[in-house]
Amino acid sequence: MAIPKYDDLFSPLLEVFHKLGGSASVAEQEDEVASLLGLSQDEVAEIHRGSRTKLSYRLAWARNYLKHYGLINSSARSIWSLTSKGQATKSIDKATVKRTVHKGAKEVNDPEAIGSNLSPSDELLETDWEDELLDEVRSIDPAAFERLCQRILRESGFIHVTVTGRSGDGGIDGKGVVRIGGLLSFHVVFQCKRYQGSVSPSEIRDFRGAMVGRADKGLFITTGSFTKDARAEAQRDGAPPIDLIDGEALVSKLKELRIGVSITTKVVEEVAVDKSYFRGL
């Protein structure tokens, strides 16, 4: 089957939130909606633009509508959850949701709110900056991308972060140490790849083969995405765990850490990509 339109995803998305206990990450939402609708791996991986899949793009629109309708909201850590209204709502009518959201946007005169005359197929207002930022990150050379990942890890609390450079090290692009509570330390190796498409399970296995015996954890950072099987492989029972950061999580982290972006908060948040930062890496 083809990926449903954004408004046809309202009900499946709401159902998934209830199934997952009222909260879910974006990756969990995509996996569960795909499973609920019986989508194939090829359908899930179908690209809309850049590395954003059609499913991801249309679910982002669906989330925005359900958010403005008052059913869900998101935390600072990008975890979405049901509101009290959402917890009490088991079924919705898509026409009612769209009509209510459109009416509310006009009443508050908010140009950033959903409900203008724009169509979801034309523009995703609340995530356009993500696509612009991701395009900018993809435009830098591999060495600069490694330095960017190094900066992200340092800003996130890692110490002794080093990159191996162009020589590589069995699929390992760098390593670092993360300290928890000032007491526990974990050695982490990472791989950072500028991908357009999806990372496969075999690439996760290759990375794990390179990290075994050399670190406590692995971290795979990409500008692309990970297939469902790749995510499952990363957390396979009995194997060293590998944490995954895809393009969407990457730009969210850049925004959170204020790396390469500036944020102006007025009535709504405006995110501007600082292209000079990436040119100077």
C-alpha positions as CSV (number, residue, x, y, z in Angstrom):
1,M,0.0,0.0,0.0
2,A,1.1,3.6,-0.5
3,I,2.0,5.8,2.5
4,P,-1.3,7.3,3.7
5,K,-1.9,11.1,3.5
6,Y,-1.1,13.1,6.7
7,D,-4.7,13.3,7.8
8,D,-5.2,9.6,7.3
9,L,-2.4,9.1,9.9
10,F,-4.3,11.0,12.7
11,S,-6.1,8.0,14.0
12,P,-3.3,5.4,13.6
13,L,-0.9,7.8,15.4
14,L,-3.4,8.3,18.3
15,E,-3.8,4.6,18.5
16,V,-0.1,4.1,18.7
17,F,0.3,6.6,21.6
18,H,-2.3,4.7,23.6
19,K,-0.7,1.3,22.7
20,L,2.7,2.6,23.9
21,G,1.4,3.8,27.3
22,G,0.9,7.5,26.3
23,S,4.3,8.5,25.2
24,A,6.8,7.7,22.4
25,S,9.8,8.8,20.6
26,V,9.6,9.7,16.9
27,A,11.3,6.4,16.0
28,E,8.9,4.4,18.1
29,Q,5.9,6.2,16.5
30,E,7.2,5.5,13.0
31,D,7.9,1.8,13.7
32,E,4.5,1.2,15.4
33,V,2.5,3.1,12.7
34,A,4.3,1.1,10.0
35,S,3.5,-2.1,11.8
36,L,-0.1,-1.1,12.4
37,L,-0.6,-0.3,8.7
38,G,1.3,-3.3,7.4
39,L,3.8,-1.1,5.5
40,S,6.7,-2.9,3.8
41,Q,10.4,-2.0,4.4
42,D,10.5,-0.4,0.9
43,E,7.4,1.7,1.6
44,V,8.8,2.8,5.0
45,A,12.1,3.7,3.3
46,E,10.6,5.7,0.4
47,I,12.2,9.1,0.4
48,H,10.2,12.3,0.3
49,R,13.1,14.8,0.2
50,G,16.7,14.6,1.2
51,S,16.9,11.8,3.8
52,R,13.4,12.4,5.1
53,T,11.1,9.6,4.3
54,K,7.5,10.1,3.2
55,L,6.3,8.3,6.4
56,S,8.4,10.6,8.6
57,Y,7.3,13.7,6.7
58,R,3.6,12.9,6.9
59,L,3.8,11.8,10.5
60,A,5.4,15.1,11.3
61,W,2.4,16.9,9.8
62,A,0.0,14.5,11.7
63,R,1.8,15.3,15.0
64,N,1.6,19.0,14.4
65,Y,-2.2,18.8,13.8
66,L,-2.7,16.6,16.9
67,K,-0.5,19.0,18.9
68,H,-2.6,22.0,17.9
69,Y,-5.8,20.0,18.5
70,G,-4.6,19.5,22.1
71,L,-4.1,15.8,22.1
72,I,-0.3,15.5,22.3
73,N,2.8,17.6,23.2
74,S,6.5,17.2,23.2
75,S,9.2,17.5,25.9
76,A,12.6,19.1,25.6
77,R,14.0,15.7,24.9
78,S,11.8,15.2,21.9
79,I,9.6,12.6,23.5
80,W,5.9,13.1,22.6
81,S,3.1,12.3,25.0
82,L,-0.6,12.4,25.3
83,T,-2.2,15.3,27.1
84,S,-5.0,14.7,29.5
85,K,-7.4,15.4,26.6
86,G,-5.5,12.9,24.5
87,Q,-5.6,10.3,27.2
88,A,-9.4,10.6,27.2
89,T,-9.7,10.6,23.4
90,K,-9.8,7.1,21.8
91,S,-11.1,8.1,18.3
92,I,-11.1,11.3,16.2
93,D,-12.6,12.5,13.0
94,K,-10.0,14.0,10.7
95,A,-12.3,16.6,9.3
96,T,-13.1,17.9,12.7
97,V,-9.4,18.0,13.7
98,K,-8.5,20.0,10.5
99,R,-11.4,22.4,10.8
100,T,-10.7,23.1,14.5
101,V,-6.9,23.6,13.9
102,H,-7.5,25.9,10.9
103,K,-10.0,28.0,12.8
104,G,-7.7,28.3,15.8
105,A,-4.7,29.4,13.7
106,K,-6.8,32.2,12.1
107,E,-8.1,33.4,15.4
108,V,-4.6,33.8,16.9
109,N,-3.2,35.3,13.7
110,D,-0.1,33.1,14.0
111,P,1.8,32.8,10.7
112,E,3.8,29.8,12.1
113,A,0.7,27.9,13.2
114,I,-0.7,25.2,11.0
115,G,-3.9,26.2,9.3
116,S,-2.8,28.7,6.7
117,N,-3.6,28.1,3.1
118,L,-0.4,26.1,2.6
119,S,-0.8,22.4,1.9
120,P,1.2,19.7,3.6
121,S,2.5,18.7,0.2
122,D,4.0,22.2,-0.2
123,E,5.7,23.0,3.1
124,L,6.1,21.7,6.6
125,L,6.3,25.0,8.5
126,E,7.4,23.7,11.8
127,T,10.3,21.6,10.5
128,D,11.5,23.5,7.5
129,W,14.6,24.7,9.5
130,E,15.5,21.0,10.1
131,D,15.7,20.3,6.3
132,E,17.7,23.5,5.8
133,L,20.1,22.6,8.6
134,L,20.4,19.0,7.4
135,D,21.2,20.1,3.9
136,E,23.9,22.4,5.3
137,V,25.5,19.6,7.3
138,R,25.5,17.3,4.3
139,S,27.3,20.0,2.3
140,I,30.5,19.9,4.4
141,D,33.3,17.5,3.7
142,P,33.8,14.2,5.7
143,A,36.6,15.6,7.9
144,A,34.5,18.6,8.8
145,F,31.6,16.3,9.7
146,E,33.8,14.4,12.0
147,R,34.8,17.6,13.7
148,L,31.2,18.6,14.0
149,C,30.4,15.2,15.7
150,Q,33.4,15.7,18.0
151,R,32.0,19.1,19.0
152,I,28.5,17.7,19.6
153,L,29.9,15.0,21.9
154,R,32.1,17.5,23.8
155,E,29.1,19.8,24.3
156,S,27.1,16.8,25.5
157,G,29.5,16.0,28.3
158,F,32.0,13.6,26.7
159,I,35.7,14.0,27.6
160,H,38.9,13.0,25.7
161,V,37.0,13.0,22.4
162,T,39.3,12.2,19.5
163,V,38.7,11.5,15.8
164,T,40.8,9.1,13.7
165,G,40.8,11.3,10.6
166,R,40.8,9.9,7.0
167,S,42.8,6.9,7.9
168,G,39.9,5.3,9.7
169,D,40.2,2.5,12.2
170,G,38.2,-0.5,11.2
171,G,35.0,1.5,10.8
172,I,35.6,3.6,13.9
173,D,35.8,7.3,13.3
174,G,36.5,8.4,16.8
175,K,36.3,7.7,20.5
176,G,35.6,9.4,23.8
177,V,34.7,8.9,27.4
178,V,31.3,9.9,28.9
179,R,31.0,10.3,32.7
180,I,27.8,9.7,34.6
181,G,27.2,11.6,37.7
182,G,30.9,12.3,38.1
183,L,31.4,8.7,39.3
184,L,31.1,6.2,36.4
185,S,32.9,6.4,33.1
186,F,32.1,4.6,29.8
187,H,34.4,4.3,26.8
188,V,32.5,5.0,23.6
189,V,33.6,4.6,20.0
190,F,31.6,6.3,17.2
191,Q,31.1,6.3,13.5
192,C,29.8,9.3,11.7
193,K,28.5,9.0,8.1
194,R,26.9,11.6,5.8
195,Y,24.2,9.4,4.2
196,Q,21.3,10.3,2.0
197,G,19.5,7.1,2.5
198,S,19.1,4.5,5.2
199,V,21.8,2.7,7.2
200,S,21.3,-1.1,6.9
201,P,21.7,-3.8,9.5
202,S,24.9,-5.1,7.9
203,E,26.6,-1.7,8.4
204,I,25.6,-1.9,12.1
205,R,27.1,-5.3,12.3
206,D,30.3,-4.2,10.7
207,F,30.6,-1.3,13.1
208,R,30.0,-3.7,16.1
209,G,32.7,-6.0,14.8
210,A,35.2,-3.1,14.9
211,M,34.2,-2.0,18.4
212,V,34.0,-5.3,20.2
213,G,36.6,-5.4,23.0
214,R,37.6,-1.8,22.5
215,A,34.7,0.1,24.1
216,D,31.7,-0.2,26.4
217,K,29.3,1.4,24.0
218,G,29.1,2.3,20.3
219,L,27.5,5.4,18.8
220,F,26.5,5.6,15.1
221,I,25.8,9.1,13.8
222,T,24.3,9.7,10.3
223,T,22.6,12.5,8.4
224,G,20.4,9.8,6.9
225,S,18.1,7.3,8.7
226,F,18.2,3.8,10.0
227,T,16.0,1.0,8.8
228,K,13.8,-0.8,11.3
229,D,16.1,-3.8,11.1
230,A,19.1,-1.7,11.6
231,R,17.6,-0.3,14.8
232,A,16.8,-3.8,16.0
233,E,20.3,-5.0,15.2
234,A,21.8,-2.1,17.2
235,Q,19.9,-3.3,20.4
236,R,20.1,-7.0,19.7
237,D,20.1,-9.2,22.9
238,G,23.5,-10.5,23.8
239,A,25.4,-8.1,21.5
240,P,27.3,-4.9,22.6
241,P,24.7,-2.1,22.4
242,I,25.0,0.7,19.8
243,D,23.1,4.0,20.1
244,L,21.9,5.6,16.9
245,I,21.5,9.2,16.0
246,D,19.8,9.8,12.6
247,G,19.5,13.1,10.7
248,E,16.4,14.2,12.6
249,A,18.0,13.6,16.0
250,L,21.2,15.2,14.8
251,V,19.7,18.5,13.9
252,S,17.6,18.5,17.1
253,K,20.8,18.1,19.0
254,L,22.4,20.9,17.1
255,K,19.5,23.1,18.0
256,E,19.5,22.1,21.6
257,L,23.3,22.8,21.9
258,R,23.0,26.0,19.8
259,I,25.7,24.7,17.4
260,G,25.4,26.4,14.0
261,V,22.0,27.8,14.7
262,S,20.6,30.9,16.4
263,I,17.2,31.0,18.0
264,T,14.9,34.0,18.4
265,T,11.9,33.5,20.6
266,K,9.0,35.8,20.1
267,V,5.5,34.5,20.0
268,V,7.0,31.4,18.4
269,E,10.5,30.0,18.1
270,E,12.5,31.0,15.0
271,V,15.5,28.9,14.1
272,A,18.1,30.3,11.7
273,V,20.9,28.2,10.2
274,D,24.3,29.8,10.7
275,K,25.9,28.7,7.4
276,S,29.2,30.4,8.2
277,Y,29.8,28.0,11.0
278,F,29.8,25.0,8.7
279,R,31.9,26.7,6.1
280,G,34.6,27.3,8.8
281,L,34.8,23.7,10.1
